[in-house]
């Protein structure tokens, strides 16, 4: 095994840190990149990322190809798909920049209530957001479809219209985007350019296998990581022999709890079943997994609609967010029957696991798609997302291979309050689609609620069995057509797995900085706050280590 050498910070997000001063970082994702860049201002950092770079991949770089990356289930894809045990198709990032390299690009800050709840320094938060915004955030071009969304939301009672703003305000607003006016994506990976070229080392295709611990003292202490390069060769990155050196995990809500368990921190019984040596028994690792359930409404159109991702959002006081996308059935790579943001596009059969692709299943799939009117594929979608769901699930290892997905259960709508809010959201979404602003824009006649609901039911957006009353019972419709908007979080919650400074409880020199620590998704879309968290924690660590010398 090759040795990489001493590092001060090792970041275990999607990137790893090598030769860093206080922490060593694992994970080069949405939080990991700004964190590594910030720490490298004063300390040597080794950042380890299991995926490649986003800059040369057109499916990552351009808005018009957004859906293609999500549909790519190859081993080299920037998106690693998984299917939760609930039967919902989902994705996790496998690329430098993390989720910011494969998401819909919407940028909006957290509710101030969230900042207060997690105990962050509001002044430092307000310094950290603009650092992100000045580098990679843009004002959307605002398509005619999104204008129809805005006007329909306001007419439906989601008021006032708050204009263009990053702030989380009740009513309807236009938010920021990481796509520029040419449709090119700007990811968290670009934030690494703000780091020190002398102190920051980034390794891609470097998959961390496990964290290395010294267990000779009273408490286990993280001393480095073992990672594998793209050729399958293993290496060991060791922290500098300094009391401030640490490993920082930023591998996301799936990767971080998975890697902690593979390293011996987790429920003792589960670890022993897989013959993983137990470093620390903590049955909360992998628990508290939450995903914001989303349901969609087709917006049929008789005219071609320009592609747009999330630009407009309705922030309601009834616990749902309304967003929209359009035009993702019109790229040169499209087939006749695809559903853009709702599910993988290419062939659509990628949503059926290979072993289940029997001739009968394929024919049934094609039959259902052909029954949908062509107008459904020329328009867009209204998205209804439940804010702060109360339904909670868990993550468990299925084997000891870090490349494989763990088993994830979100238990969508297991709490009745989530179902109540979903029904309210669907009623609002129907009202929006039926508004004069959309019928005038799409040149389509006003459709009944049953007709709109039936379009989604027939789209086969997940693997959940459908029921005959899906268009009659909105509760059943919510359950049967639930999908994800990729805002899952939890698995390493504060007070259970980490302390308020995100240090892992019961061990030394190991920290977690990513969305796995959240018990709710911040704001309507979390990426702004996850990036800000990376910058914020970097500044906080520098301030704690250097005091006034940090200049913070």
QUIKA-V804179 format. One record per backbone hydrogen bond with DSSP energy under -1.0 kcal/mol. NH is the residue of the N-H (numbers start at 1). CO is the residue of the C=O. Records with the same first field share a line. If there is no record, write none. Layout:
NH->CO  CO
//
This chain:
2->234
4->236
7->238
9->44
10->24  246
11->25  46
12->25  248
13->15  26
24->9  246
25->9  10
26->11  248
27->48
33->29
35->31
36->32
37->33
38->34
39->35
40->36
41->38
42->39
43->39
45->199
46->9
47->201
48->25
49->203
57->54
60->57
61->57
62->58
63->183
65->62
66->63
68->65
69->65
71->67
72->68
77->74
80->92
82->90
84->88
85->408
87->84
90->82
92->80
94->78
96->52
97->28
98->95
100->97
101->98
102->99
103->99
107->176
109->166
114->111
115->111
116->112
117->113
118->114
120->115
125->121
126->122
128->124
129->125
132->128
133->129
134->130
135->132
136->132
137->133
138->177
147->143
148->144
149->145
150->146
151->147
152->148
153->149
154->150
155->151
156->152
157->154
158->153
159->157
162->172
165->174
171->315
172->160
173->313
174->163
175->311
176->107
177->138
178->105
180->184
183->180
185->61
186->178
190->187
191->188
192->189
193->190
194->191
195->192
200->196
201->45
203->47
205->51
206->49
207->228
209->226
210->226
212->224
214->221
221->214
222->508
223->212
224->212
225->237
226->210
227->235
228->207
229->233
232->229
235->227
236->2
237->225
238->5
239->223
240->7
242->240
245->242
246->8  22
247->509
248->10  24
249->511
250->26
256->252
258->254
259->255
260->256
261->257
262->258
263->259
264->261
265->260
266->280
271->267
272->268
273->269
275->272
276->271
279->264
280->264
282->266
285->282
286->491
287->284
289->393
290->489
294->483
295->384
297->382
299->380
301->375
302->442
308->326
313->173
314->322
315->171
316->320
321->385
322->314
323->383
325->381
326->308
327->379
330->327
334->331
342->339
343->340
349->347
351->348
352->349
356->353
357->354
358->356
362->358
363->359
364->360
365->361
366->362
367->363
368->364
369->365
370->366
371->367
372->369
376->373
377->374
378->375
380->299
381->325
382->297
383->323
384->295
385->321
386->293
387->319
393->289
394->409
395->286
396->407
404->401
407->396
409->394
414->411
418->415
419->415
420->416
421->417
422->418
423->419
424->420
425->421
426->422
427->423
428->424
429->425
430->426
431->427
432->428
433->429
434->430
435->432
439->435
440->436
441->437
442->438
443->439
452->448
453->449
454->450
455->451
456->452
457->453
458->454
463->87
470->467
472->469
473->469
477->473
478->474
479->475
480->476
481->477
483->294
489->290
490->515
491->287
492->516
494->517
495->498
496->493
497->493
498->493
499->503
502->499
504->510
505->497
507->504
508->220
511->247
512->502
513->249
517->514
518->515
530->526
531->527
532->528
533->529
534->530
535->531
536->532
537->533
538->534
539->535
540->536
541->537
542->538
543->539
544->540
545->541
546->542
547->543
549->546
550->547
551->548
//
